[in-house]
Amino acid sequence: MDEATLPGSTGTTERVRSRPVFLTTLCLFSFIYFGLLSILFLFAIVYSGSITGVLDQYGHKEIYSSMNIRIVFAAGFVLNIAGFTGSVLLWKLRKTGYYLVAGVCAVFAVFLAFRPDVAWISTSIYILLLGFFGIFFKQYH
C-alpha cells in the first residue's frame, strides 16, 4: 500500500503517504524547469533595455516599448515562481500545489497555443505537465 503507520511522538499514529517514483521525477523536473525559467525571466527583466534596443532596431518601434517588455517579463517571472511554488507543494502531496501548477500550465499553454511563431513542443510541455500531475490527483491531500 501507499500508506504506512508510524508512531508519533505523542503516542498517536500518523498516516504517512509515500510519493510514487514517477511523481518524484515529475517534481524534480518541474523544480528545474520552473526554477531555470524564473531565473531567465529575472535576467530578462534586468536586461530589458538591451532587449528593447534589439527589438527597436529589427522590429516595429511602436509595438515594443521598454515598459511593455518589462511587463511581459515580470508576468513570466511571477507565473514561473508560482509554478515552482506549486511544485514544492506537490512534493508535499498538497492539492493546492496541483491547482497552482495547473493554473500556471493552463495560462502558458493557452498563451503559447495562439502564438504562430512558437514551436508546438513548448505548448506540449505544459499540457503534459498538467496531465501527468493530474494522474496522481487522488494521492494529494
N, C-alpha and C positions, 0 to 999 in steps of 0.2 A: 504494500500500500504506500501511498504518498505521505501518510501521516504517521508520526511516531509520538509516543507519550514520553515525556521527560519529567522527572520530579523537579518541582520548583523549589526555590529556597524557603518558601513559606509552608512547605508540606503539601501544597496543592499540585496538581498535574496540569501542564500546559500542552496544548496541541501545537506542534511544530511541523510545518509543511516543508517538504524538501522541494527544491527547484529542479525541474527537469533539465537535462543536459542541453537540449535544443534551445530552451528558453534562456539558459545561461549564456549560450553562444550568441543568441539574438541580442541580449542585453549588452554583452561586450561589444558587439558590432555597432549597436546604436550609441554606446558611450563614445566610441572612437569617431563614428560618423558625425553625430551632432556636436561633439566636442571640437573636432577639427573645423567643421563649418562655422561654428561660433567664433573660433579664433580668426578664421579667414574674413568673416564679416566684420570683426572688430578692426582688423588691419585695414579693411576697405573703408571703414568709417574714418580712420585716422588719415589715410592717404586719399580721401575722396577728391581733394583738389587736383591731384595728378591725374586721377581717372577722369575727372570732368574736363581737364585740359586735353586729354587724348580724344574724348568724345566731341569736344568743340572743334578740334582740328579735322576729324574724319566724319562727323555726323552733323545733324542739324542743331545749330546753336540754340534755337528757341525751345527745343524739346528737353535738352539736358542742362538743367541748372544745377549748381552746386547743392542747393537745398534739396532738390528732388532726389539727387543721387544719395545724399546723406539719409533722407527719409527711407528710401528703399533699403539701403544697407542696415539702418537701425532696425527696421521691421524684420529683416532677415536674421539679424543678430538676436532679437528678442524671441523670435519663433524657434531658433535653434537652441537657445538657452532653455526655453520651455520644453523642447523635445529631450534635451539632456536631463532636465529635472524629472520629466516623465519616465525616462529610462531608469533613473535612480529609484523611483517609486515602484517601477515594475520589478526591479531587482529585489525589492522588499515584498513583492507579490501584492501590491495595492491596486485596487480597481481605479483609483484616482489617476494613477500613472498611465493606465491604458487609455482613459478618456483624454488625458493631456496629450499623449503621443498620437492618438487617433485624430484629435483636432489639428495638431501641427501637420501630420501627414496629409490630412484632407485638404488643408489650406494650400500646402505646397503642390499637391497633385492637381488640384483644380487650376491653380495659377499656371503651372507648367503645361497642363494639357491644352490650354488655349493659346500657347505661345508657339507659333510655327517654326521658330528658329531654335527651339530646344529639342535635343535628342530624346527619343522615346525612353531610353534607358533611365534617364533622370526621373521621369514620371513613374516608371515601373518600380523603382527602388522604394518610393514612398507607399505605393499601393501594396507591394509585397510586405513591407514592414507592418502595415496596418493589418493585413490578412494573417501573417504569421503570429503576431502578438495576439490576435483575436482567437487563434486556436486554443490558447491557454486561458481564455476568459473565465472559465468555471473554477480555475485554481486561484484566482485573485480573491482577496477578501478586503 
